[in-house]
Amino acid sequence: MTVQPLIPDAPLAPYQPVSSQDAGGFVRALDALGALLQGAQSAEDAFAAGAGSLQSAVYERARADVALAVATSAAQRSAQTITAILNMQV
């Protein structure tokens, strides 16, 4: 029995690192989350200084907390998915 080497049908593409353009959606999502957290901090600081309302501070903090919970959940789900894929039997 002779084992023949595998020869690809098409030439292999050279490795191309991920550019910032490819990761643009992820970067924008992180920037938006950071902006929400900064807005909540600003509203709390304004309330503490007497320049803002309690309603505004609580509302901005709630928005930031929800966005952070969604981002955390998405990251955990992505990690679980990657783990499941890596544990697949080939």
PAKOL-882497 format. One record per residue (C-alpha): x negated, y, z; residue in one letter; residue number from 1. Coordinates in Angstrom, 1 decimal, decimal comma, padded with zeros to 4 digits. Last residue first. Layout:
! PAKOL-882497
+--------+--------+--------+---+-----+
|     px |     py |     pz | r |   k |
+--------+--------+--------+---+-----+
|      X |      Y |      Z | A | NUM |
...
+--------+--------+--------+---+-----+
***
This chain:
! PAKOL-882497
+--------+--------+--------+---+-----+
|     px |     py |     pz | r |   k |
+--------+--------+--------+---+-----+
|  012,3 |  015,8 |  013,8 | V |  90 |
|  013,8 |  015,8 |  017,3 | Q |  89 |
|  015,1 |  019,1 |  018,3 | M |  88 |
|  013,5 |  020,7 |  021,4 | N |  87 |
|  012,3 |  023,8 |  019,5 | L |  86 |
|  015,8 |  024,5 |  018,2 | I |  85 |
|  017,3 |  024,2 |  021,6 | A |  84 |
|  014,7 |  026,4 |  023,1 | T |  83 |
|  015,3 |  029,0 |  020,4 | I |  82 |
|  019,0 |  028,9 |  021,1 | T |  81 |
|  018,5 |  029,2 |  024,8 | Q |  80 |
|  016,2 |  032,2 |  024,3 | A |  79 |
|  018,7 |  033,9 |  022,0 | S |  78 |
|  021,5 |  033,3 |  024,5 | R |  77 |
|  019,4 |  034,8 |  027,3 | Q |  76 |
|  018,5 |  037,9 |  025,2 | A |  75 |
|  022,2 |  038,4 |  024,2 | A |  74 |
|  023,3 |  038,2 |  027,8 | S |  73 |
|  020,6 |  040,7 |  028,9 | T |  72 |
|  021,6 |  043,1 |  026,1 | A |  71 |
|  025,3 |  042,8 |  027,0 | V |  70 |
|  024,6 |  043,3 |  030,7 | A |  69 |
|  022,4 |  046,4 |  029,9 | L |  68 |
|  025,2 |  047,9 |  027,7 | A |  67 |
|  027,7 |  047,3 |  030,5 | V |  66 |
|  025,4 |  048,9 |  033,1 | D |  65 |
|  024,7 |  051,9 |  030,9 | A |  64 |
|  028,4 |  052,5 |  030,3 | R |  63 |
|  029,1 |  052,2 |  034,1 | A |  62 |
|  026,3 |  054,6 |  034,9 | R |  61 |
|  027,7 |  057,2 |  032,4 | E |  60 |
|  031,2 |  056,9 |  033,9 | Y |  59 |
|  030,0 |  057,1 |  037,5 | V |  58 |
|  027,9 |  060,2 |  036,8 | A |  57 |
|  030,7 |  061,9 |  034,8 | S |  56 |
|  033,3 |  061,2 |  037,4 | Q |  55 |
|  031,0 |  062,5 |  040,2 | L |  54 |
|  030,8 |  065,8 |  038,3 | S |  53 |
|  027,6 |  067,7 |  037,3 | G |  52 |
|  025,6 |  070,8 |  038,4 | A |  51 |
|  025,4 |  070,0 |  042,1 | G |  50 |
|  021,8 |  068,8 |  042,0 | A |  49 |
|  022,8 |  065,3 |  042,9 | A |  48 |
|  025,5 |  065,4 |  040,2 | F |  47 |
|  023,0 |  066,6 |  037,6 | A |  46 |
|  020,6 |  063,8 |  038,6 | D |  45 |
|  023,3 |  061,2 |  038,3 | E |  44 |
|  024,3 |  062,5 |  034,8 | A |  43 |
|  020,6 |  062,6 |  033,7 | S |  42 |
|  020,0 |  059,0 |  035,0 | Q |  41 |
|  023,1 |  057,8 |  033,1 | A |  40 |
|  022,0 |  059,6 |  029,9 | G |  39 |
|  018,5 |  058,0 |  030,3 | Q |  38 |
|  020,1 |  054,5 |  030,6 | L |  37 |
|  022,2 |  055,2 |  027,5 | L |  36 |
|  019,2 |  056,5 |  025,6 | A |  35 |
|  017,1 |  053,4 |  026,5 | G |  34 |
|  019,9 |  051,2 |  025,3 | L |  33 |
|  020,0 |  053,1 |  022,0 | A |  32 |
|  016,3 |  052,9 |  021,6 | D |  31 |
|  016,3 |  049,1 |  022,3 | L |  30 |
|  019,0 |  048,7 |  019,6 | A |  29 |
|  017,1 |  050,9 |  017,2 | R |  28 |
|  014,0 |  048,8 |  017,7 | V |  27 |
|  015,9 |  045,6 |  017,1 | F |  26 |
|  017,5 |  046,9 |  014,0 | G |  25 |
|  014,2 |  048,2 |  012,6 | G |  24 |
|  012,3 |  044,9 |  013,1 | A |  23 |
|  011,9 |  044,3 |  009,3 | D |  22 |
|  010,9 |  048,0 |  008,7 | Q |  21 |
|  008,2 |  047,7 |  011,5 | S |  20 |
|  006,6 |  045,0 |  009,4 | S |  19 |
|  006,5 |  041,4 |  010,3 | V |  18 |
|  003,2 |  039,9 |  009,3 | P |  17 |
|  002,9 |  038,4 |  005,8 | Q |  16 |
|  001,3 |  035,0 |  005,5 | Y |  15 |
|  000,5 |  034,1 |  001,9 | P |  14 |
|  003,1 |  032,3 | -000,1 | A |  13 |
|  002,4 |  028,6 | -000,7 | L |  12 |
|  002,2 |  027,7 | -004,4 | P |  11 |
|  005,3 |  025,8 | -005,6 | A |  10 |
|  006,0 |  022,1 | -006,0 | D |   9 |
|  003,8 |  021,2 | -002,9 | P |   8 |
|  001,5 |  018,2 | -003,2 | I |   7 |
|  002,0 |  015,4 | -000,6 | L |   6 |
| -000,9 |  013,0 | -000,6 | P |   5 |
| -000,1 |  009,5 | -001,9 | Q |   4 |
| -000,3 |  006,6 |  000,6 | V |   3 |
| -001,4 |  003,4 | -001,0 | T |   2 |
|  000,0 |  000,0 |  000,0 | M |   1 |
+--------+--------+--------+---+-----+
***
